[in-house]
Amino acid sequence: MQKEEFYQLLESRKSIRKFKADEVPREVIERILAAGMQAPSGKNRQNWRFFVVTGEKRREYLKYSQKSWLGIKDILAQRLKPSLYQFTERFFFTLGDAPVIIFAYSHNDSEERYHTSIGSVYMAVENMNLACVVEGLGCCTMGAPLEIKEDVDKFLGVDQLSEYKKGELELLCALVLGYPDHTPPKAPRQLEGRVTWLK
Ligand SMILES: Cc1cc2nc3c(=O)[nH]c(=O)nc-3n(C[C@H](O)[C@H](O)[C@H](O)COP(=O)(O)O)c2cc1C
């Protein structure tokens, strides 16, 4: 890959919140997961755990997504202009009709510091965002399920796992993905005040 292509890939990634009905082939989802698992991780513990939800189970999740909206809507009502607020509300109710939801968990055990465990999983999540671009898919990383963490743990059956019972499995985010059905503008980046150089 040329240097320019790499930077172009980073720049072209945008959160997509409206998807076509087309299913995503399983081998494509598997490549995206494999891209995620190429990420670095603290002590190479590869402490990410992914739960892939499609089909009827995905449809069933919508009622939880709607519940997560209740935890966020008041903050967004203050921050977003009305048209964007309505779009976002609809997105939470439908997840933009995304055919695939991948829930990302961190396995936090005593072998590794908490923050490096969490950070490792988010590195995998960014790899997956970029793999979606390469695959012609759109993706939106969502922290919203954290509003209803325990519901999601039960919905996925994560609460039955031994690591969960030891308090070691933590939901970090969901990725909704599918073939894009809109082309939103690039969200602007603010560079000022983000970097301090020292000599
Ligand atoms: C950790 C994390 C959580 C996010 N949670 C949500 C969410 O719950 N709902 C949503 O619509 N977008 C969510 N986003 C997407 C951001 O709003 C988006 O990345 C940001 O506005 C920049 O836009 P861009 O991704 O198009 O560059 C989340 C992104 C990250 C990294």
The ligand as a Tripos MOL2 file, in Angstrom:
@<TRIPOS>MOLECULE
LIG
   31    33     1     0     0
SMALL
NO_CHARGES

@<TRIPOS>ATOM
      1 C1        -16.1180    5.1380   21.9080 C.3       1 LIG1
      2 C2        -17.1070    5.7370   20.9420 C.ar      1 LIG1
      3 C3        -18.4600    5.7670   21.2570 C.ar      1 LIG1
      4 C4        -19.3960    6.2880   20.3470 C.ar      1 LIG1
      5 N1        -20.7340    6.2000   20.6420 N.ar      1 LIG1
      6 C5        -21.6410    6.5880   19.7230 C.ar      1 LIG1
      7 C6        -23.0300    6.3920   19.9610 C.ar      1 LIG1
      8 O1        -23.4360    5.8540   20.9840 O.2       1 LIG1
      9 N2        -23.9120    6.7930   19.0090 N.ar      1 LIG1
     10 C7        -23.4940    7.3670   17.8530 C.ar      1 LIG1
     11 O2        -24.3440    7.7170   17.0180 O.2       1 LIG1
     12 N3        -22.1690    7.5680   17.5820 N.ar      1 LIG1
     13 C8        -21.2340    7.1750   18.4920 C.ar      1 LIG1
     14 N4        -19.8970    7.3170   18.2210 N.ar      1 LIG1
     15 C9        -19.4480    7.8960   16.9370 C.3       1 LIG1
     16 C10       -18.9710    9.3340   17.1210 C.3       1 LIG1
     17 O3        -20.0890   10.1780   17.3140 O.3       1 LIG1
     18 C11       -18.1420    9.7380   15.8990 C.3       1 LIG1
     19 O4        -16.9970    8.9260   15.8120 O.3       1 LIG1
     20 C12       -17.6880   11.2090   15.9630 C.3       1 LIG1
     21 O5        -18.7900   12.0780   15.9390 O.3       1 LIG1
     22 C13       -16.7500   11.5700   14.8030 C.3       1 LIG1
     23 O6        -17.3790   11.2890   13.5580 O.3       1 LIG1
     24 P1        -16.7400   10.2680   12.5150 P.3       1 LIG1
     25 O7        -16.6690    8.9060   13.1810 O.co2     1 LIG1
     26 O8        -17.6880   10.2820   11.3530 O.co2     1 LIG1
     27 O9        -15.3750   10.7430   12.1750 O.co2     1 LIG1
     28 C14       -18.9560    6.8250   19.1180 C.ar      1 LIG1
     29 C15       -17.5790    6.8070   18.8140 C.ar      1 LIG1
     30 C16       -16.6760    6.2720   19.7000 C.ar      1 LIG1
     31 C17       -15.2030    6.2200   19.3280 C.3       1 LIG1
@<TRIPOS>BOND
     1     1     2 1
     2     2     3 ar
     3     2    30 ar
     4     3     4 ar
     5     4     5 ar
     6     4    28 ar
     7     5     6 ar
     8     6     7 ar
     9     6    13 1
    10     7     8 2
    11     7     9 ar
    12     9    10 ar
    13    10    11 2
    14    10    12 ar
    15    12    13 ar
    16    13    14 ar
    17    14    15 1
    18    14    28 ar
    19    15    16 1
    20    16    17 1
    21    16    18 1
    22    18    19 1
    23    18    20 1
    24    20    21 1
    25    20    22 1
    26    22    23 1
    27    23    24 1
    28    24    25 2
    29    24    26 1
    30    24    27 1
    31    28    29 ar
    32    29    30 ar
    33    30    31 1
@<TRIPOS>SUBSTRUCTURE
     1 LIG1         1 GROUP 0 **** ****
